[in-house]
Amino acid sequence: PVGTWLIVPGRAGIAAIRFTRRRVRPSGPVPAMVRRCMRELNAHFAGRLSAFTVPLDLTGLTPFRRRVLVALRRVPRGRTITYGELARRAGCPGGARAVGGAVGANPLPVIIPCHRVIAAGGRPGGFGLGLPLKRRLLALEGVRL
């Protein structure tokens, strides 16, 4: 319902998800992990999945970014969190700007729900894929900004 996503497998799990405007065809057999990710994404968009269980490959991320993304992954469907609160939960109180950078570099949007991070005062904040898509992703979860 929000466009086409390219799912990139890694050694230990899904390494990246990228939004694309063009149709992508696999160059060979689709790995089971990617098929599982597709099923979970479809269930999420249909409102039938509260949390993703597909394994993720976060190798290559700095320890700080990994902490931020792990904390972000715990934000439940239909809820939002501010950059400041996410910084506190990631063990970096006062580090909202640094957290914003980590969230902005999230390689796994939707699965690690960067669209749920908002600015103080309920403002939408940023979103690398564009604010209209952020609003659509939140609306699918019942959140209105």
C-alpha positions, 0 to 999 in steps of 0.5 A: 500500500505504500510502494515497492520495497527492495529487500536485501539479505545479509549473512545473519538476516535481512541487511537492508530494505530500500524503497524504490519506484521501479519494479525489481525482479530477483536475479535468482531464487528468492532466499527463504529469509527474503520470502519470510520478510515479504510475508511479514511486511505484507502482514504488517501493512494489512494490520495483522502483525504487531512485531517483526520476527525476521532476523536482521543483520546489523553487522557493520553498524557502529555500537551506538547506531546499533543501540539506537536501532535496537531501542527503536525496534521496541517501540510498539506499533501504533505508538510514537517516540520523540528523538529525546526519549529515544536517546534516553532509552538508548543510553544517551540522554541529551543526545537527540541530534546524534540519535536523529543521525542514527535514525536517519541512517536506518537501513531497515525502515518499517522493520526498525520503525524510524517512521515512529520517531517524532520531534518534541511537541508532536511535530513529525520531524524528518524522514529520509523517504519524505514526510508524505510516506511517513504520514502514510506509514503512521496512518496504517498504524492508526497514528495521526500527527 
